[in-house]
Amino acid sequence: MKKILLIFYIITLPLLVRAQREDSTKQNKDWKFAAGVTIYTNNNYIMKEKILERQPIEVNFRYKFKQHHVLRLQFPFSFKVNMHGIPSIERPYLNQVMSGKEENKAYEIWKGMKADNFDFTKTNQYYYSLFGASLGYDYDLKLKYGISVLGGFEFSFTHWKCYFDYIGGTFSELDEDNQSQLINLDYTTQKYQINCLSIKPLLGCRYLFQKKLLIECSIGYGFAFFNKVNGTMTDLSYASNEIGAFPFWQRRDYKQVITQLSINYSF
């Protein structure tokens, strides 16, 4: 019986050693691929000023193709996000006074209406859509306890498109009986888009929790080196059947400090 057990141990010992090695390798194995979303960023995407109604959904992918080398992919998008307010304001609008949104300024606006011509506007649609793609690389250096530091860069393209249309009119100043005459009434539509190319060097850190949850935070300095704005405004007046079309073009390069926090599931 002892000889049989000895032979059994001799045969199974190499198998047990191999199994322990494989188990140890799996435990020490680093992540290879991760996918997740950005949960916070102060990125304005298309210009230095903040004009977006909310942060777009941003899907992230990370692929570690070598021990320290990581490929970065990101895809932000928003579809037909309604914007608040009025597309452009130069003088007080009649509907602001009638809606009571001007609080205690209503009396001052009324006095202005007694002194000069005044405008009103009624917005019909006012929304934007955004989508983009970002490709980058970072060098990932492991420390301890699942923490690593990284340094790299991202090259991004973002497309933003806006549409709005509204009715605007001009009335003469109020007379002694608080009555006015319609001077002008227009229907205006405007479509414009921004195509933005940018590059961002970045520094950050990662924390691998339970070998599955990869939390990443970074800070970078974004350079929008080709930020092109173009569009067309059309105007139809009640006094004429002709439609006025006014194309415009602009370039707005800018710089921005960008922070980002994302959570990913690793494989």
Summary of the structure (lengths in Angstrom):
residues: 267
radius of gyration: 30.3
end to end distance: 46.8
largest distance: 121.1
contacts: 758
relative contact order: 0.17
helix: 17%
strand: 59%
